[in-house]
Structure formats: structure tokens, C-alpha cells
Amino acid sequence: MTNVKVGIIGLGNMGTNHAKRLFNREIDGAILTAVCDVREERMVKAREEFGDRVKRFLTIDDFFAEAEIDGVIIATPHYEHPPLAIRAFEKGWHVLCEKPAGVYTKNVRLMNEAAAKSGKVFSMMFNQRTNPLYKKMRELIQSGELGEIKRTNWIITDWYRAQSYYESGGWRATWKGEGGGVMLNQSPHQLDLWQWITGMMPTRIRSFCGFGKYHDIEVEDDVTAYVEYENGATGLFVTSTGEAPGTNRFEVAGDRGKLVIENGKLTFWRLRQSEREFNQTFRGGFGEPECWKMEIPVRGKNNQHLGILENWVDAILNGAELLAPGEEGIKSLAISNGVYLSSWLDDWVDLPIDEDLYYEKLQEKIAASTFRKQSADDVTLDVSGTH
């Protein structure tokens, strides 16, 4: 294979951006050959944009039956990610899936099993993993420079949304339409980075969600989640779409100091001596380890979506290591599912969660959902790029 023939399901904002990059041959070794969207106006626009060199499909069934492709990019609503990916793997196609991996881990686990069985290249669009800031922070932690992690803290409240945003579609901010609020819609990248950078998954979660706290919506728009890790470390994740101005600060404290990413900078407060060692050996009463504040130089390109696309194609053609393996998408989703379940039960939950219980509770939310179909195909809107 010299060129990967790529198809795209969903031509919303992100799907269209991916299509344009592929059509313009911005990704070496990849060519756009097919697109699919249930909205006829999008197909008209696709013809204007790409001409007849790219085949257009108005139904999923026709796409799977007739598209001549090697790999597919799934850029549809959240609920559709796992079933479409599973169908693609069964077809023998490689898959690149927009975030989140799905709405609930039970069917995402089935997606991962289908991927493993197929042997095809499976990647998630976790484009923030290409950001040199986060890559450097991960390197410092994984290398042991920070020592054993004691605490993590991410405050991410800088994506304010007005009521009009939620009223722009009947599917928005509903359990049936999107499957969640700020945790599932805005926060998947941060949840992925949280576990990817630290290399740790929580063992239990206690959360407090404000459902419609700042907006007239049924899902959460304000969350405070406390987590505990196997090594005894603790963590806090705070997010909201109802604060202005917002904050984006990620802090990780370890045995050898602390790392902070804020305002586009990575700062390392580095201890010259292990805190645990200092604690055991210091005899002066009041005192603390000597600390150096250092601005960490960060180099490299922040290729974002383009970087993930290039990496996926490179993995297909040359066996390159994936930056965001698709199977890892379940990790961030497991955290958000745990947050929801803890809040619904008003209690602690252990990870991995009881997936059957979560699915049962989610179905109750869906049954009571105020989801409104504004058009015949409103359910299949591509909202993955409009968060």
C-alpha cells in the first residue's frame, strides 16, 4: 500500500476539517476517497468542495457497502462511536475515532475487543497529546524526576458557555442526545491527559455534580471530583461551563517537588532533596527542603489534529507507534462514568465501576430526557467539533 484510502463518517466541523486536510494532501500517504453524512445539504457542500473525485453517501449502510477505503475517521455524535467502529473493524478497515470513545464503558469495551480481533490500526483523536507542554510534563514524571506522585489537581473552567449555546440544538445538553455535559463534552481531553501524563488511574471516586446549576439544562455544568490512587495519592478535578473568567491549571505534586502547567508555561519547583528523606533526617524543628523554581524549556511542534492524523497514517503504512492508541480511550471515559455514578448514588464508587449498574442508571436518565428532535436526522448530527 502506497496511499491509505480514507473515508469520513460525519461532516460537521471536525469531520469537514479532517476531510479538507486529506483532500488537500496535507497528510503524506493518505487520500480522501469517500464521505458520509445523513444531511443532504452537507453532501451538496461536499460536492462543491471535493468534486466527484470523492464519493458521497447519504446512508451509513451504503457507505459500508460501497465505500472503497482502507481506513475510516468517525466524527459523529458520541453514542455512535462504538457501533460504527465495531462495524468498521468487521469490515477490515483501520479506524480513527473522535473523542470521546463513547458514552459508557460497557460498549467501548466491546469496541476495543473488536479492534484487537481485527488487527487493524485503531487510534483516538486525543490531539492534546501532541502538545509539547503536556509531553514534557509526562516525560518529567515518567522519568522519575518528580519522584512518587502525592497529589494531582486540575482546575479547568475556562470554557464558559451561555444559555444560547445549549439552545442551538435540541440534542444539546441532554442525556439522550449527548449522554452527558461538561465531563463528556468539554473535558475528555483533560481526563485523558490526567491519566496519560501521570500514568495513574484512580482506584475510587467521590464526586459532586451540579446538574443545570448555571444553565437551563438536564446534564451537569459544574463538577468537583475527588479521587484516590493505589499509592495513596489523591487528586481533584474541577470543571465548569458557568464560570467567567475561567482557569486552566494542572498541578502535580511529588516527592521531589511540583509541576504546574498554566498560561502556556511549564514550571518545576524542584526539591534538592526528597521530601520523605528530609522529613526523616531533618532535626532543626522548622524547616523544609531547598527548592529551585525553574521555567522548563519546551520545544517541538504542537501539531494537534494534523499530528494525530499523520501518526495514524504512519502507523498503517509503516507500523509507527501510536501517540493515542484507540484502546486507551476507555480510560478517560471510565473516569467520567465514575464521576457520574458517584454523583447519582451520592456515594463513593470504586474503579473499575459496575458497568451494568452504570448502564441501568444511564437508561433511567435517557428515559426522562427532554431531548427534542428538531429534524428527521437531528440524532445523527456531528457535534464532536463544536464543543
Contacts in CASP RR format, 6 or more apart in sequence:
PFRMAT RR
TARGET T0000
AUTHOR 0000-0000-0000
METHOD contacts of the structure
MODEL  1
MTNVKVGIIGLGNMGTNHAKRLFNREIDGAILTAVCDVREERMVKAREEF
GDRVKRFLTIDDFFAEAEIDGVIIATPHYEHPPLAIRAFEKGWHVLCEKP
AGVYTKNVRLMNEAAAKSGKVFSMMFNQRTNPLYKKMRELIQSGELGEIK
RTNWIITDWYRAQSYYESGGWRATWKGEGGGVMLNQSPHQLDLWQWITGM
MPTRIRSFCGFGKYHDIEVEDDVTAYVEYENGATGLFVTSTGEAPGTNRF
EVAGDRGKLVIENGKLTFWRLRQSEREFNQTFRGGFGEPECWKMEIPVRG
KNNQHLGILENWVDAILNGAELLAPGEEGIKSLAISNGVYLSSWLDDWVD
LPIDEDLYYEKLQEKIAASTFRKQSADDVTLDVSGTH
1 70 0 8 1.000
1 316 0 8 1.000
1 317 0 8 1.000
2 29 0 8 1.000
3 29 0 8 1.000
3 30 0 8 1.000
3 31 0 8 1.000
4 29 0 8 1.000
4 30 0 8 1.000
4 31 0 8 1.000
4 70 0 8 1.000
4 71 0 8 1.000
4 94 0 8 1.000
4 313 0 8 1.000
4 316 0 8 1.000
4 317 0 8 1.000
5 31 0 8 1.000
5 33 0 8 1.000
5 34 0 8 1.000
5 68 0 8 1.000
5 69 0 8 1.000
5 70 0 8 1.000
5 71 0 8 1.000
6 22 0 8 1.000
6 30 0 8 1.000
6 31 0 8 1.000
6 32 0 8 1.000
6 33 0 8 1.000
6 34 0 8 1.000
6 69 0 8 1.000
6 70 0 8 1.000
6 71 0 8 1.000
6 72 0 8 1.000
6 73 0 8 1.000
7 32 0 8 1.000
7 33 0 8 1.000
7 34 0 8 1.000
7 35 0 8 1.000
7 36 0 8 1.000
7 67 0 8 1.000
7 69 0 8 1.000
7 71 0 8 1.000
7 72 0 8 1.000
7 73 0 8 1.000
8 15 0 8 1.000
8 18 0 8 1.000
8 19 0 8 1.000
8 22 0 8 1.000
8 32 0 8 1.000
8 34 0 8 1.000
8 35 0 8 1.000
8 36 0 8 1.000
8 72 0 8 1.000
8 73 0 8 1.000
8 75 0 8 1.000
9 35 0 8 1.000
9 36 0 8 1.000
9 37 0 8 1.000
9 60 0 8 1.000
9 63 0 8 1.000
9 72 0 8 1.000
9 73 0 8 1.000
9 74 0 8 1.000
9 75 0 8 1.000
9 76 0 8 1.000
9 84 0 8 1.000
10 35 0 8 1.000
10 36 0 8 1.000
10 37 0 8 1.000
10 42 0 8 1.000
10 74 0 8 1.000
10 75 0 8 1.000
10 76 0 8 1.000
10 382 0 8 1.000
11 19 0 8 1.000
11 35 0 8 1.000
11 36 0 8 1.000
11 37 0 8 1.000
11 39 0 8 1.000
11 42 0 8 1.000
11 45 0 8 1.000
11 46 0 8 1.000
11 75 0 8 1.000
11 382 0 8 1.000
12 37 0 8 1.000
12 42 0 8 1.000
12 75 0 8 1.000
12 381 0 8 1.000
12 382 0 8 1.000
12 383 0 8 1.000
12 384 0 8 1.000
12 385 0 8 1.000
12 386 0 8 1.000
13 382 0 8 1.000
13 384 0 8 1.000
13 385 0 8 1.000
13 386 0 8 1.000
14 75 0 8 1.000
14 98 0 8 1.000
14 125 0 8 1.000
14 305 0 8 1.000
14 382 0 8 1.000
14 384 0 8 1.000
14 385 0 8 1.000
15 73 0 8 1.000
15 75 0 8 1.000
15 98 0 8 1.000
15 382 0 8 1.000
15 384 0 8 1.000
15 385 0 8 1.000
17 305 0 8 1.000
18 73 0 8 1.000
18 75 0 8 1.000
18 305 0 8 1.000
18 309 0 8 1.000
19 32 0 8 1.000
19 35 0 8 1.000
19 46 0 8 1.000
19 49 0 8 1.000
19 50 0 8 1.000
19 54 0 8 1.000
20 49 0 8 1.000
21 27 0 8 1.000
21 305 0 8 1.000
21 306 0 8 1.000
21 309 0 8 1.000
22 30 0 8 1.000
22 31 0 8 1.000
22 32 0 8 1.000
22 309 0 8 1.000
23 32 0 8 1.000
23 49 0 8 1.000
23 50 0 8 1.000
23 54 0 8 1.000
25 31 0 8 1.000
26 306 0 8 1.000
27 306 0 8 1.000
27 309 0 8 1.000
27 310 0 8 1.000
27 313 0 8 1.000
28 310 0 8 1.000
28 313 0 8 1.000
29 313 0 8 1.000
29 317 0 8 1.000
30 309 0 8 1.000
30 313 0 8 1.000
32 50 0 8 1.000
32 54 0 8 1.000
33 54 0 8 1.000
33 55 0 8 1.000
33 67 0 8 1.000
33 68 0 8 1.000
33 69 0 8 1.000
34 54 0 8 1.000
34 55 0 8 1.000
34 56 0 8 1.000
34 57 0 8 1.000
34 63 0 8 1.000
34 67 0 8 1.000
34 68 0 8 1.000
34 69 0 8 1.000
35 43 0 8 1.000
35 46 0 8 1.000
35 50 0 8 1.000
35 54 0 8 1.000
35 55 0 8 1.000
35 56 0 8 1.000
35 57 0 8 1.000
36 56 0 8 1.000
36 57 0 8 1.000
36 58 0 8 1.000
36 59 0 8 1.000
36 60 0 8 1.000
36 62 0 8 1.000
36 63 0 8 1.000
36 67 0 8 1.000
37 43 0 8 1.000
37 46 0 8 1.000
37 58 0 8 1.000
37 382 0 8 1.000
38 58 0 8 1.000
38 59 0 8 1.000
38 60 0 8 1.000
38 377 0 8 1.000
38 380 0 8 1.000
39 377 0 8 1.000
40 58 0 8 1.000
43 56 0 8 1.000
43 58 0 8 1.000
46 54 0 8 1.000
46 56 0 8 1.000
47 56 0 8 1.000
55 66 0 8 1.000
55 67 0 8 1.000
55 68 0 8 1.000
57 63 0 8 1.000
57 66 0 8 1.000
57 67 0 8 1.000
60 84 0 8 1.000
64 87 0 8 1.000
64 88 0 8 1.000
64 91 0 8 1.000
69 93 0 8 1.000
70 93 0 8 1.000
70 94 0 8 1.000
70 316 0 8 1.000
71 88 0 8 1.000
71 93 0 8 1.000
71 94 0 8 1.000
71 95 0 8 1.000
71 96 0 8 1.000
71 120 0 8 1.000
71 316 0 8 1.000
72 84 0 8 1.000
72 88 0 8 1.000
72 93 0 8 1.000
72 94 0 8 1.000
72 95 0 8 1.000
72 96 0 8 1.000
73 96 0 8 1.000
73 97 0 8 1.000
73 98 0 8 1.000
74 80 0 8 1.000
74 81 0 8 1.000
74 84 0 8 1.000
74 85 0 8 1.000
74 88 0 8 1.000
74 95 0 8 1.000
74 96 0 8 1.000
74 97 0 8 1.000
74 98 0 8 1.000
75 98 0 8 1.000
75 382 0 8 1.000
75 384 0 8 1.000
75 385 0 8 1.000
76 84 0 8 1.000
76 98 0 8 1.000
76 380 0 8 1.000
76 382 0 8 1.000
76 384 0 8 1.000
77 171 0 8 1.000
77 177 0 8 1.000
77 178 0 8 1.000
77 379 0 8 1.000
77 380 0 8 1.000
77 381 0 8 1.000
77 382 0 8 1.000
77 383 0 8 1.000
77 384 0 8 1.000
78 100 0 8 1.000
78 102 0 8 1.000
78 103 0 8 1.000
78 178 0 8 1.000
78 179 0 8 1.000
78 184 0 8 1.000
78 383 0 8 1.000
78 384 0 8 1.000
79 102 0 8 1.000
79 103 0 8 1.000
79 177 0 8 1.000
79 179 0 8 1.000
80 380 0 8 1.000
81 97 0 8 1.000
81 98 0 8 1.000
81 100 0 8 1.000
81 101 0 8 1.000
81 102 0 8 1.000
81 108 0 8 1.000
81 111 0 8 1.000
82 101 0 8 1.000
82 102 0 8 1.000
82 107 0 8 1.000
82 108 0 8 1.000
82 110 0 8 1.000
82 111 0 8 1.000
83 107 0 8 1.000
85 95 0 8 1.000
85 97 0 8 1.000
85 111 0 8 1.000
85 114 0 8 1.000
85 115 0 8 1.000
85 122 0 8 1.000
86 110 0 8 1.000
86 111 0 8 1.000
86 114 0 8 1.000
88 95 0 8 1.000
89 95 0 8 1.000
89 114 0 8 1.000
89 115 0 8 1.000
89 117 0 8 1.000
89 118 0 8 1.000
89 120 0 8 1.000
89 122 0 8 1.000
90 114 0 8 1.000
90 118 0 8 1.000
92 118 0 8 1.000
92 120 0 8 1.000
93 120 0 8 1.000
94 120 0 8 1.000
94 121 0 8 1.000
94 122 0 8 1.000
94 312 0 8 1.000
94 316 0 8 1.000
95 115 0 8 1.000
95 120 0 8 1.000
95 121 0 8 1.000
95 122 0 8 1.000
95 123 0 8 1.000
95 326 0 8 1.000
96 122 0 8 1.000
96 123 0 8 1.000
96 124 0 8 1.000
96 125 0 8 1.000
96 308 0 8 1.000
96 309 0 8 1.000
96 312 0 8 1.000
97 122 0 8 1.000
97 123 0 8 1.000
97 124 0 8 1.000
97 125 0 8 1.000
97 326 0 8 1.000
98 125 0 8 1.000
98 384 0 8 1.000
98 385 0 8 1.000
99 124 0 8 1.000
99 125 0 8 1.000
99 126 0 8 1.000
99 188 0 8 1.000
99 189 0 8 1.000
99 192 0 8 1.000
99 329 0 8 1.000
99 332 0 8 1.000
99 384 0 8 1.000
100 184 0 8 1.000
100 188 0 8 1.000
100 329 0 8 1.000
100 332 0 8 1.000
100 333 0 8 1.000
100 336 0 8 1.000
101 108 0 8 1.000
101 111 0 8 1.000
101 124 0 8 1.000
101 326 0 8 1.000
101 329 0 8 1.000
101 330 0 8 1.000
101 332 0 8 1.000
101 333 0 8 1.000
102 108 0 8 1.000
102 333 0 8 1.000
103 179 0 8 1.000
103 180 0 8 1.000
103 184 0 8 1.000
103 333 0 8 1.000
103 362 0 8 1.000
104 333 0 8 1.000
104 337 0 8 1.000
104 355 0 8 1.000
104 358 0 8 1.000
104 359 0 8 1.000
104 362 0 8 1.000
105 330 0 8 1.000
105 333 0 8 1.000
105 334 0 8 1.000
105 337 0 8 1.000
105 352 0 8 1.000
105 353 0 8 1.000
105 355 0 8 1.000
105 358 0 8 1.000
106 355 0 8 1.000
106 356 0 8 1.000
106 358 0 8 1.000
106 359 0 8 1.000
108 329 0 8 1.000
108 330 0 8 1.000
108 333 0 8 1.000
109 330 0 8 1.000
109 355 0 8 1.000
112 326 0 8 1.000
112 327 0 8 1.000
112 330 0 8 1.000
115 122 0 8 1.000
115 326 0 8 1.000
115 327 0 8 1.000
116 327 0 8 1.000
121 312 0 8 1.000
121 315 0 8 1.000
121 316 0 8 1.000
121 319 0 8 1.000
121 322 0 8 1.000
122 325 0 8 1.000
122 326 0 8 1.000
122 327 0 8 1.000
123 308 0 8 1.000
123 311 0 8 1.000
123 312 0 8 1.000
123 315 0 8 1.000
123 322 0 8 1.000
123 323 0 8 1.000
123 324 0 8 1.000
123 325 0 8 1.000
123 326 0 8 1.000
124 192 0 8 1.000
124 324 0 8 1.000
124 325 0 8 1.000
124 326 0 8 1.000
124 328 0 8 1.000
124 329 0 8 1.000
125 305 0 8 1.000
125 308 0 8 1.000
125 324 0 8 1.000
126 189 0 8 1.000
126 192 0 8 1.000
126 193 0 8 1.000
126 196 0 8 1.000
126 308 0 8 1.000
126 323 0 8 1.000
126 324 0 8 1.000
126 328 0 8 1.000
126 329 0 8 1.000
127 189 0 8 1.000
127 304 0 8 1.000
127 305 0 8 1.000
127 307 0 8 1.000
127 308 0 8 1.000
128 134 0 8 1.000
128 189 0 8 1.000
128 190 0 8 1.000
128 192 0 8 1.000
128 193 0 8 1.000
128 304 0 8 1.000
129 135 0 8 1.000
129 192 0 8 1.000
129 193 0 8 1.000
129 196 0 8 1.000
129 308 0 8 1.000
129 323 0 8 1.000
129 324 0 8 1.000
130 301 0 8 1.000
130 302 0 8 1.000
130 303 0 8 1.000
130 304 0 8 1.000
130 307 0 8 1.000
130 308 0 8 1.000
130 323 0 8 1.000
131 302 0 8 1.000
131 304 0 8 1.000
132 298 0 8 1.000
132 299 0 8 1.000
132 300 0 8 1.000
132 301 0 8 1.000
132 302 0 8 1.000
133 261 0 8 1.000
133 264 0 8 1.000
133 265 0 8 1.000
133 266 0 8 1.000
133 298 0 8 1.000
134 193 0 8 1.000
134 196 0 8 1.000
134 197 0 8 1.000
134 261 0 8 1.000
136 266 0 8 1.000
136 296 0 8 1.000
136 298 0 8 1.000
137 197 0 8 1.000
137 250 0 8 1.000
137 252 0 8 1.000
137 259 0 8 1.000
137 261 0 8 1.000
137 266 0 8 1.000
138 196 0 8 1.000
138 197 0 8 1.000
140 146 0 8 1.000
140 259 0 8 1.000
140 268 0 8 1.000
140 296 0 8 1.000
141 147 0 8 1.000
141 149 0 8 1.000
141 197 0 8 1.000
141 198 0 8 1.000
141 199 0 8 1.000
141 252 0 8 1.000
141 259 0 8 1.000
142 199 0 8 1.000
144 256 0 8 1.000
145 256 0 8 1.000
145 270 0 8 1.000
146 252 0 8 1.000
146 254 0 8 1.000
146 255 0 8 1.000
146 256 0 8 1.000
146 257 0 8 1.000
146 258 0 8 1.000
146 259 0 8 1.000
147 254 0 8 1.000
147 255 0 8 1.000
147 256 0 8 1.000
147 257 0 8 1.000
147 274 0 8 1.000
148 231 0 8 1.000
148 233 0 8 1.000
148 254 0 8 1.000
148 255 0 8 1.000
149 198 0 8 1.000
149 200 0 8 1.000
149 229 0 8 1.000
149 231 0 8 1.000
149 233 0 8 1.000
149 252 0 8 1.000
149 253 0 8 1.000
149 254 0 8 1.000
150 233 0 8 1.000
150 234 0 8 1.000
150 253 0 8 1.000
150 254 0 8 1.000
150 255 0 8 1.000
151 233 0 8 1.000
151 234 0 8 1.000
151 235 0 8 1.000
151 236 0 8 1.000
151 251 0 8 1.000
151 252 0 8 1.000
151 253 0 8 1.000
151 254 0 8 1.000
152 194 0 8 1.000
152 198 0 8 1.000
152 200 0 8 1.000
152 233 0 8 1.000
152 234 0 8 1.000
152 235 0 8 1.000
152 236 0 8 1.000
152 250 0 8 1.000
152 251 0 8 1.000
152 252 0 8 1.000
152 253 0 8 1.000
153 235 0 8 1.000
153 236 0 8 1.000
153 249 0 8 1.000
153 250 0 8 1.000
153 251 0 8 1.000
153 252 0 8 1.000
153 253 0 8 1.000
154 190 0 8 1.000
154 194 0 8 1.000
154 236 0 8 1.000
154 237 0 8 1.000
154 238 0 8 1.000
154 249 0 8 1.000
154 250 0 8 1.000
154 251 0 8 1.000
155 238 0 8 1.000
155 239 0 8 1.000
155 247 0 8 1.000
155 248 0 8 1.000
155 249 0 8 1.000
156 187 0 8 1.000
156 190 0 8 1.000
156 237 0 8 1.000
156 238 0 8 1.000
156 239 0 8 1.000
156 247 0 8 1.000
156 248 0 8 1.000
156 250 0 8 1.000
157 238 0 8 1.000
157 239 0 8 1.000
157 240 0 8 1.000
157 242 0 8 1.000
157 243 0 8 1.000
157 246 0 8 1.000
157 247 0 8 1.000
157 248 0 8 1.000
158 245 0 8 1.000
158 246 0 8 1.000
158 247 0 8 1.000
158 248 0 8 1.000
159 182 0 8 1.000
159 186 0 8 1.000
159 241 0 8 1.000
159 387 0 8 1.000
160 241 0 8 1.000
160 242 0 8 1.000
160 243 0 8 1.000
160 244 0 8 1.000
160 245 0 8 1.000
160 246 0 8 1.000
161 215 0 8 1.000
161 221 0 8 1.000
161 241 0 8 1.000
161 242 0 8 1.000
163 215 0 8 1.000
163 216 0 8 1.000
165 172 0 8 1.000
166 172 0 8 1.000
166 173 0 8 1.000
166 215 0 8 1.000
166 216 0 8 1.000
166 217 0 8 1.000
169 372 0 8 1.000
169 374 0 8 1.000
169 378 0 8 1.000
169 381 0 8 1.000
170 177 0 8 1.000
170 371 0 8 1.000
170 372 0 8 1.000
170 373 0 8 1.000
170 374 0 8 1.000
170 378 0 8 1.000
171 177 0 8 1.000
171 178 0 8 1.000
171 371 0 8 1.000
171 372 0 8 1.000
171 373 0 8 1.000
171 374 0 8 1.000
171 378 0 8 1.000
171 379 0 8 1.000
171 381 0 8 1.000
171 383 0 8 1.000
172 178 0 8 1.000
172 217 0 8 1.000
172 383 0 8 1.000
173 180 0 8 1.000
173 181 0 8 1.000
173 185 0 8 1.000
173 215 0 8 1.000
173 217 0 8 1.000
173 218 0 8 1.000
173 219 0 8 1.000
173 221 0 8 1.000
174 217 0 8 1.000
174 218 0 8 1.000
174 219 0 8 1.000
174 369 0 8 1.000
174 370 0 8 1.000
174 371 0 8 1.000
175 218 0 8 1.000
175 219 0 8 1.000
175 362 0 8 1.000
175 365 0 8 1.000
175 366 0 8 1.000
175 368 0 8 1.000
175 369 0 8 1.000
175 371 0 8 1.000
176 366 0 8 1.000
176 369 0 8 1.000
176 371 0 8 1.000
177 369 0 8 1.000
177 371 0 8 1.000
177 379 0 8 1.000
178 184 0 8 1.000
178 185 0 8 1.000
178 219 0 8 1.000
178 383 0 8 1.000
179 219 0 8 1.000
179 362 0 8 1.000
179 365 0 8 1.000
179 366 0 8 1.000
180 219 0 8 1.000
180 220 0 8 1.000
180 340 0 8 1.000
181 217 0 8 1.000
181 219 0 8 1.000
181 220 0 8 1.000
181 221 0 8 1.000
182 219 0 8 1.000
182 220 0 8 1.000
182 221 0 8 1.000
182 222 0 8 1.000
182 223 0 8 1.000
182 239 0 8 1.000
182 240 0 8 1.000
182 241 0 8 1.000
183 191 0 8 1.000
183 209 0 8 1.000
183 220 0 8 1.000
183 223 0 8 1.000
183 239 0 8 1.000
183 336 0 8 1.000
183 339 0 8 1.000
183 340 0 8 1.000
184 336 0 8 1.000
185 387 0 8 1.000
186 239 0 8 1.000
186 241 0 8 1.000
186 387 0 8 1.000
187 239 0 8 1.000
187 336 0 8 1.000
188 332 0 8 1.000
188 333 0 8 1.000
188 336 0 8 1.000
190 237 0 8 1.000
190 239 0 8 1.000
190 250 0 8 1.000
191 237 0 8 1.000
191 332 0 8 1.000
191 333 0 8 1.000
191 335 0 8 1.000
191 336 0 8 1.000
192 324 0 8 1.000
192 328 0 8 1.000
192 329 0 8 1.000
192 331 0 8 1.000
192 332 0 8 1.000
193 250 0 8 1.000
194 237 0 8 1.000
194 250 0 8 1.000
194 332 0 8 1.000
194 335 0 8 1.000
195 201 0 8 1.000
195 331 0 8 1.000
195 332 0 8 1.000
195 335 0 8 1.000
196 328 0 8 1.000
196 331 0 8 1.000
197 252 0 8 1.000
198 252 0 8 1.000
200 229 0 8 1.000
200 230 0 8 1.000
200 231 0 8 1.000
200 233 0 8 1.000
201 229 0 8 1.000
201 331 0 8 1.000
201 334 0 8 1.000
201 335 0 8 1.000
201 351 0 8 1.000
202 227 0 8 1.000
202 228 0 8 1.000
202 229 0 8 1.000
202 235 0 8 1.000
202 335 0 8 1.000
202 351 0 8 1.000
203 228 0 8 1.000
203 229 0 8 1.000
203 230 0 8 1.000
203 350 0 8 1.000
203 351 0 8 1.000
204 227 0 8 1.000
204 228 0 8 1.000
204 348 0 8 1.000
204 349 0 8 1.000
204 350 0 8 1.000
204 351 0 8 1.000
205 225 0 8 1.000
205 226 0 8 1.000
205 227 0 8 1.000
205 228 0 8 1.000
205 335 0 8 1.000
205 338 0 8 1.000
205 339 0 8 1.000
205 342 0 8 1.000
205 348 0 8 1.000
205 349 0 8 1.000
205 351 0 8 1.000
206 225 0 8 1.000
206 226 0 8 1.000
206 227 0 8 1.000
206 342 0 8 1.000
206 347 0 8 1.000
206 348 0 8 1.000
206 349 0 8 1.000
207 223 0 8 1.000
207 224 0 8 1.000
207 225 0 8 1.000
207 226 0 8 1.000
207 338 0 8 1.000
207 339 0 8 1.000
207 340 0 8 1.000
207 342 0 8 1.000
207 343 0 8 1.000
208 223 0 8 1.000
208 224 0 8 1.000
208 225 0 8 1.000
208 343 0 8 1.000
209 220 0 8 1.000
209 222 0 8 1.000
209 223 0 8 1.000
209 339 0 8 1.000
209 340 0 8 1.000
209 343 0 8 1.000
210 220 0 8 1.000
210 221 0 8 1.000
210 222 0 8 1.000
210 223 0 8 1.000
210 343 0 8 1.000
211 217 0 8 1.000
211 218 0 8 1.000
211 219 0 8 1.000
211 220 0 8 1.000
211 221 0 8 1.000
212 218 0 8 1.000
212 219 0 8 1.000
212 220 0 8 1.000
212 221 0 8 1.000
212 222 0 8 1.000
213 220 0 8 1.000
213 221 0 8 1.000
213 222 0 8 1.000
213 242 0 8 1.000
214 221 0 8 1.000
214 222 0 8 1.000
214 240 0 8 1.000
214 241 0 8 1.000
214 242 0 8 1.000
215 221 0 8 1.000
215 241 0 8 1.000
215 242 0 8 1.000
218 365 0 8 1.000
218 369 0 8 1.000
218 370 0 8 1.000
220 340 0 8 1.000
220 343 0 8 1.000
221 240 0 8 1.000
221 241 0 8 1.000
221 242 0 8 1.000
222 239 0 8 1.000
222 240 0 8 1.000
222 241 0 8 1.000
222 242 0 8 1.000
223 237 0 8 1.000
223 238 0 8 1.000
223 239 0 8 1.000
223 240 0 8 1.000
223 339 0 8 1.000
224 236 0 8 1.000
224 237 0 8 1.000
224 238 0 8 1.000
225 236 0 8 1.000
225 237 0 8 1.000
225 238 0 8 1.000
225 335 0 8 1.000
225 339 0 8 1.000
225 342 0 8 1.000
226 234 0 8 1.000
226 235 0 8 1.000
226 236 0 8 1.000
227 234 0 8 1.000
227 235 0 8 1.000
227 236 0 8 1.000
227 237 0 8 1.000
227 335 0 8 1.000
228 234 0 8 1.000
228 235 0 8 1.000
229 235 0 8 1.000
237 335 0 8 1.000
237 339 0 8 1.000
248 262 0 8 1.000
249 260 0 8 1.000
249 261 0 8 1.000
249 262 0 8 1.000
250 260 0 8 1.000
250 261 0 8 1.000
250 262 0 8 1.000
251 258 0 8 1.000
251 259 0 8 1.000
251 260 0 8 1.000
251 261 0 8 1.000
252 258 0 8 1.000
252 259 0 8 1.000
252 260 0 8 1.000
254 275 0 8 1.000
255 271 0 8 1.000
255 274 0 8 1.000
255 275 0 8 1.000
255 276 0 8 1.000
256 270 0 8 1.000
256 271 0 8 1.000
256 274 0 8 1.000
256 275 0 8 1.000
257 268 0 8 1.000
257 269 0 8 1.000
257 270 0 8 1.000
257 271 0 8 1.000
257 275 0 8 1.000
257 291 0 8 1.000
258 268 0 8 1.000
258 269 0 8 1.000
259 266 0 8 1.000
259 267 0 8 1.000
259 268 0 8 1.000
259 269 0 8 1.000
260 266 0 8 1.000
260 267 0 8 1.000
260 269 0 8 1.000
261 267 0 8 1.000
265 295 0 8 1.000
266 295 0 8 1.000
266 296 0 8 1.000
266 298 0 8 1.000
267 293 0 8 1.000
267 294 0 8 1.000
267 295 0 8 1.000
267 296 0 8 1.000
268 293 0 8 1.000
268 294 0 8 1.000
268 296 0 8 1.000
269 291 0 8 1.000
269 292 0 8 1.000
269 293 0 8 1.000
269 294 0 8 1.000
270 291 0 8 1.000
270 292 0 8 1.000
270 293 0 8 1.000
270 294 0 8 1.000
271 278 0 8 1.000
271 289 0 8 1.000
271 290 0 8 1.000
271 291 0 8 1.000
272 289 0 8 1.000
272 290 0 8 1.000
272 291 0 8 1.000
272 292 0 8 1.000
273 289 0 8 1.000
273 290 0 8 1.000
274 289 0 8 1.000
275 289 0 8 1.000
278 288 0 8 1.000
278 289 0 8 1.000
303 310 0 8 1.000
307 323 0 8 1.000
308 323 0 8 1.000
308 324 0 8 1.000
311 320 0 8 1.000
311 322 0 8 1.000
311 323 0 8 1.000
311 324 0 8 1.000
312 322 0 8 1.000
314 320 0 8 1.000
315 321 0 8 1.000
315 322 0 8 1.000
334 351 0 8 1.000
334 352 0 8 1.000
334 353 0 8 1.000
335 351 0 8 1.000
337 353 0 8 1.000
337 358 0 8 1.000
338 349 0 8 1.000
338 351 0 8 1.000
338 353 0 8 1.000
338 358 0 8 1.000
340 358 0 8 1.000
340 361 0 8 1.000
340 362 0 8 1.000
341 349 0 8 1.000
341 353 0 8 1.000
341 354 0 8 1.000
341 357 0 8 1.000
341 358 0 8 1.000
341 361 0 8 1.000
342 348 0 8 1.000
342 349 0 8 1.000
344 361 0 8 1.000
372 378 0 8 1.000
373 379 0 8 1.000
END
